[in-house]
Amino acid sequence: MSKLTDFRLLSFDVYGTLIDWERGAVRAYQPTLEKNGQTDLDPKVIITTHREVEAPILAENPSMKYAQLLTKVHPELCKRLGFAEPTAEESKAFGDSVPNWPVFPDTVDALKRLSKHYKLVVLSNVDNASFAGALAGPLENFQFDAVLTAEDIGSYKPDLRNFEYMFAKAKELGVERDQVLQTAQSQHHDHHPARKIGLKSCWIYRSSSIMGSRQDPVWDWRFDTLGEMADAVEEELRQS
């Protein structure tokens, strides 16, 4: 397949691709920063440290709900940064913040445009309650064709089981696996496993992003924003 419009289903990562994971997380850390007198701390330090802390916790707890996982990450990050030990309530507040994380400004409009040509499926490392909150809030109740979460699957990407689970759902929707395009920001969680499993991918680069980055990126298409991808799809359709 040589064109974006050859595909019939887009499998979306959400946090980092549709929702601004990093801005949301940094904002959720603000009470911790204020408590420790560190409001000027570089956001890149926060996100890089969070990534280092989260990875082993995620690997060791593949069935843990993401909100609970973030609650577990919070005190470990505080310890790593030399902050005071947070209360259980403070850590839970961080874990419960996911539904309030903001979307990228192009997200909702781009989803509406792309839905005219594709079936749209969520394949996210999140729990159902957190995603439901985001869907009712910043995602403006956009109607995806299916929502597949780590809570449903029992593992987190980059585990290939998540992608096989998605292929089974695509089949139910009448779409074969070679008609699916993984659409995501994270190289670690999405593009490299997609390459391993023979799944074409479109990289939504989000140039400021740190989470999920790798020094050896792979992709079949690349755009800076989802809006630019929607533009490219519409241009292909005009030319067809």
N, C-alpha and C positions, 0 to 999 in steps of 0.2 A: 504494500500500500504506500502510495507516494503523496497522498493529499490528506489533509485533516478531515475533509468531508467524506473520505472513504470509510470512516469509523461510524459506529451507531450508538456507542455508549461511552460516556466519560466517567471514569472512577476517580473521585476527588478525595484528596487529603483535605482537611478542613483547617486545622490550626497551623498557621504558617502560610497557607495558600489562600483560603477564603477569609479567615479571621486572623487578625494581627496578633499572633501568639506572643511575640516579644514585647510589644507595647502593652498588651494586657497584663502580662506577668510582671513587668517592671512597675506598672501602676499598682498592681496588687501587693507588691513588696513595699510600697511607700510607707505604710504605718510602721513596718519594721525598720526602715531607714530612718524615719523620724525619731523613733524610740531610741535608736543608737547614735543619733547625731551625725548621720551619714547621707544626708539628702543630696550631696554633691557627688556621690559615688557614680562613676562612669557606668551607664546602663550595659555597656559591653562586658564589663567585669561581672555584673550580676548575671547576665545571660550565659556567659561562658562558664561561670561557676555552677550555675543551675544545671547546665548540660552535663558537667562532670559528675555532679552529685546524682542526677536523675538516672543516668544510664545504668549503673549497677543495680539500683533499686528496682528499676523496671525489669531488668533481666532476671532478678531473683523473685519477682512477684508478678508473673505473667497474667494471673487471674484477678489481681487487685484492681478495683475500680480506680479510674484516673484521679478523681477527686481525693480519694484516700491516699493514692500514691503521692500527690502533690502535698497533702498534709504531712506525709512522712518525709518528703524532701525538705520542707521548710526549716525544721530545726537543724538538719544536717547542713544546709546552706549557711544558716546563722553561725554554726560552729566553725565552718570553713572560713568564714569572713571575720571571725573574731568578735561576733556580736554576742550580746547577752542571750542566755537561753530563753526562747519564747515560751509563753504559756500554751497549754493545749488548745485553748480557745483561739489564740492568735494563729496557730498553725492550721486549725480547722477553717478559719476565716479565709486564709490563703487558698486552701484546697477548694473551698466553696465559691471562689471568685470567678471560675471559668465562664459561667453563663453571661457575665458582664463584659468579657473581653471584646474589644471593638472589631468590626469588620474592616477590611481595606475599602477605601472609597469607591473602587470600581466593582466590587464583588456582586452586589445584588443586581445591578443593571446587566452585568456580563452574564450572570446566570440566566436571567430572563431571555437574553438574546440567544444564548447557546441552547436553551431548552427548546427552541423552535426547530432544531436539527437533530439533537441527541436526546437519549435517555440519560439522566444524571443520577449518579449513585454516590453516596457518601461511604468512604472506607476510612474510618478515623480511629486514632488511638485515644478514645475518650469513653466515658461512661454515658449511659442513656440519659440520666437526669441532667447532667451538665449540657449535653447536646440539646436536649429538649428546651432548656432555659435559653440557650443561644438561638435556637430556631425561633422561639417566641419573641426574642428580643432583637439583637442586632441583625439577624438573618431575615427578619420581617416575615416570618412564616412562609418562606419559600417552599414550594412543594417539590421535594426530590422524589424520584421514582423508587428509591429504596435508601434506607439508612442502616449501615452496617458498622457496628462499634466494636472496640476491643472487648467490651463487656459481653456482647453477644457471642463473639468468636472464642474468647478464652485465651487470647494471646495478643501481643502487640507487634505491629510492624517494627522491624523488617522481617519478622517471621513469615515464611512463604505460605503458611497455613491461612493467613489473612487474605492473601490474594486468591488462593484456591476457593476459599469461602465466597469471595466476591464473584469468581467465575461461575460458581454454581447458581448464584442469584441472577447473574446476567443470563444464564441459560433459561431460567424461569421467565425472564423478560423477553425471551425470544432472540437473544443476542449471543453469537458465538464468541469464543475467547479472542479470536484474531480480529474481531470488530470492536474490541475494547481499547481505549486509550487512557492510560494512567496519567492524571493531570495533577501536578503537585509541585511544591517548593523543595521538599527535603530530599537531598541526594541519599542520605543514609537510610531513611525510613521508606522511601518510595522508588527512586529511580534505579538504584543498584539492585534491590530485589526484583524489580520489574525486569531488568535486563537478564537476571539469572533465570527467570521463569518464562522468558520469551515474550514479554509484554511490552509493546511500544509505549513510549512515554513522552509527555509534553512538560517541559520544565517551566514553571512560573517562577522566574528567578528571584523576584523580590530582593533587590540588590542590597538592602540593609540587613538582611537576615543572617543570623549566626547559627541558630538551631538547625541541625540536620546537614550542615555543610560538610563537604569533603574536598580534598585537594585533587581528586580524580573524577570530576563530574562526567556523567553519561546522560544522553538524552537523544531523542529523535527530532523534536522541535523545541524551540526556546523562545519565550517572550518575557518581557519585564513585568507585565501585569496580565491578569485574566482578561481585562478589557482589550488589551492588544491581541490576545488570542481570538476573542470574539470578532474583532475587526478583520483578522486574517481569514476566519471561517466565512464571514459575510462576503469578503472579496472573492474567495474561491467560488462561492455560490453565484455571484454576479458574472463570473467568467465562464461558468459551466453552461 
